């Protein structure tokens, strides 16, 4: 009789499901946040939302500043 109750208890208890990998919120908070670009890369003037020039993933205040950075890169590559 004791053996029957042990077998019944063993079959009645379901096996534990494998634990899922859940990232804690602390790890999510540690990820770096990309900062918003607020100044022109060429002249360092503040960029306004209405007047901005976007090229190659970066913001410039106008087309002249963008061309100025291209010329500066060409001079560095030529050296």
N, C-alpha and C positions, 0 to 999 in steps of 0.2 A: 504494500500500500504506500509506503514511503517512496518507493521508486516511481510509482505512477504519478505522485504529486510533483516530484522533481522534474519528470519529463513533461508534464502538463505546464509547469511554470516556464520551462525552457522554451517550449513552442509558443507560449502565450506572449512572451516578451519579444517585441520586434527588434531587429538589429538596428543599430544606430546608423543613420544616413551619414555619408562622408561630409565632413565640414567644408563649406565653400569658402574660398578665399575672399574675404571682404576687407577692403582697405579702410583703415580707421580714418576719421575725419582729420586727424592730426597730420597724416601723410599728405592728404590733399591740400591742406593749408600750406605745406612747406614748398609746394611747386612755385617757381618764380613767376611773377606776373609781368607780362610785357608792358613796358612803360610807353605811354603815348608820346609821340614826337611833337614837341611844341615849338622848336626853333629850326630855322633854315640851317642846313648843313654847311653851306658855303659862307654866308655872312652872319649867321647866328642871330638874325632878327626873329622876333616872335611871329609865328604863322597864324593868320586869322582863318577861320573856317571858310569864309566866302572867297578869299583870295589865296589859293595855294596851287602849287604845280607838282604833280605826282609823276615820278619817273623811276623805274627800276626798284620799286618797293620803298621809296623814300620820298619825303616831302621837301620841296624847295619853295622859296617865296615867289620866284618867277623863272622864266626860261633862261635868262642871262646867268642866274646863279647855278642853274643846272649845267649849262655849257661851261662855266668857269670850273666846276668840279671835274668835268670831263677832260678839260685841257690840263688841269693839275695832275690827273692820273696818267695822262699820256707822257708828261714830262718825267714823272717818276719811273715809268716803264722804260723810257728811252735811256735813262741813266744806267 
